[in-house]
Amino acid sequence: MSPKKKRPSVTILTPVFNEEAGLLAYERAVSEILLSSKTYDFDVVLIDDGSRDQSWKLVREICARDDRFRGVRLSRNYGSH
């Protein structure tokens, strides 16, 4: 038997700051377009940068639904720099 070829792996880092309104649409788009790829293995890290809305709750729900998503919650807003 020949060894199975492993697909290249890509990690997408996604900053999240008060994204409650658009986070589920982002999850849907990433799942449909990237995570369905047969060429690459994708995973997504959602980084909550001190959101004051329900973003962190949504991040946890997304991660519970699909183990290709992971969440990180920063203790306060550090900004994109």
FENTAMO-V930516 format. One record per run of one state. SS is the DSSP state (2 for helix, 1 for strand, 0 for the rest). FROM is the first residue (numbers start at 0). LEN is the number of residues. If there is no record, write none. Layout:
ss	from	len
SS	FROM	LEN
SS	FROM	LEN
This chain:
ss	from	len
0	0	7
1	7	9
0	16	6
2	22	11
0	33	6
1	39	9
0	48	6
2	54	11
0	65	3
1	68	5
0	73	8
